[in-house]
Amino acid sequence: MLKVKTFGEPLQPFKTHKELVELDERVNRYIAEHGITRIISVSDTATTEAGNTIGLVRVLVYEE
């Protein structure tokens, strides 16, 4: 069965690298904790407000 999990992360100016590392860690921890062995797709989409990037949504599609 295919499953989809989304993760959101607000982004602050000059702290983006740290926030992306934290997001990677959250996704990797989720994969490990749930024993996921087959990942179909991982994609990122930026969220914007008034032309500025304010966040990131990461979508993980995996097979259970």
Summary of the structure (lengths in Angstrom):
residues: 64
radius of gyration: 13.0
end to end distance: 5.4
largest distance: 39.7
contacts: 148
relative contact order: 0.35
helix: 28%
strand: 52%
